[in-house]
Amino acid sequence: MRIALLGGTGDIGEGLALRWAHDTDHEIVIGSRDPEKARSKAEAYEAEIEDRGVDTKITGFENGMAADRADVIVLAVPAYHIADTIEAVEDSLAEGDILITPATGMKRDEDGFHYHRPGAGSVTKIAVEAAPDGVPVVGAFHNLAAGRLTDLDAELGIDTLVVADDDSAKSTVSSLAEDIDGLRALDAGPVANAAEIESVTPLLINVAMNNSGLHDLGVRFD
Ligand SMILES: NC(=O)c1ccc[n+]([C@@H]2O[C@H](COP(=O)([O-])OP(=O)(O)OC[C@H]3O[C@@H](n4cnc5c(N)ncnc54)[C@H](OP(=O)(O)O)[C@@H]3O)[C@@H](O)[C@H]2O)c1
């Protein structure tokens, strides 16, 4: 499949791009608001994969052009810009495309990170409300640490929880997730359950911050 990562120049976008490019034959397109930044990150990611002896082609384009080239589009941008980003690329989305959001709204204070639940109920729900008709939204990858994905020597052995109201889109995204070595996708139900998943992300960061030797934590359900 052709997967575009909008904001793929950032941390989680880099991690997912590297893992898919390394472990699968999916075509990876990096999106950015700045096409030059997208191209240069795409080249750097491609060089990193090729250094490991794996042939790959990663391209970079402005977000709208990246979305236009893909069947599956990951919104790898800050939670507060999910709706703007969907609106900015709306004309490039075709019926049957799938949007994925890994975004979590968090606030930090002196005690740690806290889930900031938006009025819509979850960031995933904000994406559903912003998406054009016929373009399903799937929530996934919220609880993965970018640092662990980006370190290709790190074994994953973790789960990602997947929520969507469209079963076919959920199944497509679950199989894309499981194409990454060591990642298991678990069905967590409809979008109405997204807030519980989003709220685990600040919990993982707080646990890592308070326990020396722990970092880039993930979750494994057993
Ligand atoms: N980092 C993690 O470990 C992690 C894990 C799970 C989920 N997430 C979620 O994934 C999303 C991205 O996280 P991240 O850590 O990768 O973020 P990030 O590195 O801070 O930002 C990702 C990209 O978002 C784009 N961006 C920044 N401001 C924007 C704006 N105003 N409008 C549109 N795009 C903007 C930038 O791309 P350009 O400048 O190239 O456009 C940036 O490279 C967040 O919603 C986060 O909750 C992150």
The ligand as a Gaussian input file, in Angstrom:
#p B3LYP/6-31G(d) Opt

LIG

0 1
 N        6.384000      11.283000      19.897000
 C        5.821000      10.166000      20.330000
 O        6.492000       9.295000      20.946000
 C        4.365000       9.898000      20.063000
 C        3.851000       8.631000      20.365000
 C        2.516000       8.348000      20.099000
 C        1.693000       9.331000      19.566000
 N        2.203000      10.562000      19.288000
 C        1.298000      11.560000      18.696000
 O        1.723000      11.776000      17.365000
 C        1.550000      13.163000      17.012000
 C        2.880000      13.715000      16.541000
 O        3.805000      13.612000      17.619000
 P        5.336000      13.968000      17.401000
 O        6.008000      13.746000      18.694000
 O        5.841000      13.302000      16.173000
 O        5.198000      15.534000      17.163000
 P        6.271000      16.587000      16.637000
 O        7.546000      15.901000      16.317000
 O        6.250000      17.702000      17.611000
 O        5.546000      17.135000      15.332000
 C        5.309000      16.331000      14.196000
 C        5.163000      17.232000      12.996000
 O        3.966000      17.988000      13.067000
 C        4.099000      19.083000      12.182000
 N        3.504000      20.271000      12.785000
 C        3.982000      21.006000      13.813000
 N        3.167000      22.048000      14.058000
 C        2.152000      21.955000      13.166000
 C        1.010000      22.754000      12.878000
 N        0.753000      23.890000      13.568000
 N        0.185000      22.368000      11.882000
 C        0.452000      21.255000      11.159000
 N        1.539000      20.473000      11.361000
 C        2.360000      20.816000      12.352000
 C        5.604000      19.292000      11.927000
 O        5.846000      18.949000      10.564000
 P        6.219000      20.035000       9.422000
 O        6.854000      21.208000      10.120000
 O        7.201000      19.270000       8.615000
 O        4.938000      20.331000       8.743000
 C        6.255000      18.276000      12.852000
 O        7.436000      17.713000      12.323000
 C        1.060000      13.874000      18.258000
 O       -0.298000      14.104000      18.103000
 C        1.340000      12.910000      19.404000
 O        0.339000      12.973000      20.394000
 C        3.520000      10.867000      19.513000

